[in-house]
């Protein structure tokens, strides 16, 4: 870079090493933080917030009413009506949950002993990135069930629920009735869905809260996506989140305001946005804002200019593909020759 004084703009990610190298190699150039990496940093901050808040909300909900001991009082919208799990699947899930919880406890113990993330990963046979993620979130790994996938039963669910409430609790007649309506599933599938009704109150209202069925990994996309791309159920879920916790409502407004700056190149509003976040008492967003403050000039340029890392990231992806095609064999010299040949 020093041998090319004609460089006027340097596009980079948020790493301090890249910022330092750009400053030393091309002090005359304007540094532009890549928009993808800015968005990624914001998404990670929101996910960390959800990883903290969702368990608190779930725990509070479980404490509200424990008087019913003979039958569960869980209410579930009809869109989330799931078939009962096989006993073997339940056992597998419980075993994996226990294993992950035990490993998380080991991670926390080793961290208290002042071991680094890499040392903990080597000791437990894990990836250092996973260890850092667990230590940052300071909560056990999220093991809540994934969102329900669509099935052939879904379009017949309202009819089956209506007949159940009319007193028809026999699976075979119900299976015959919906088969005549076009259902192609088995009788056993119907019985598995009816098994759920014995313990869970299925609601027709699609607006009922689905919070227990979201993980922080999936809930974060409700907050960071363009509202226009959400379907009806996702919008209702998002509204349920915002109504359930004031912090989540405030977070959503901050996130969408930031995304507005990013999508429409409104970097001049960045300083005002940072000031508002620092007054919000939301620690995850405040940490993100402090990081942006330290790199404000580059981030503001990234939110204003059209320059980005797209071409470079494409070449990096190609290089990683070549590396993986070698299946870990040979060494750097062969990799170098293949890269030079293919590029």
Secondary structure, DSSP 4 states (H G I P E B T S, - for coil): -TT-TT--EEEE-S-HHHHHHHHHH-TTSEEEE-HHHHHHHHHHHHHHHHHHHHHHHHHHHHHH-----SS--EEEEGGG--PPPPHHHHHHHHHHHHHHHHHHHHHHHHHHTT--HHHHHHHHT--HHHHHHHHHHTSPPP-PPPPPPP-TTGGGHHHHHHHHHTT---HHHHHHHHHHTT--S-HHHHHHHHHHHTTEEEES-TTS--GGG--HHHHHHHHHS-GGG--HHHHHHHHHHHHH-HHHHHHHHHHHHHHHHHHTT-GGGHHHHHHHHHTTT-HHHHHHHHHHHHTHHHHHHHTTSS--SHHHHHHHHHHHHHHHHTTT-S-HHHHHHHHHHH-
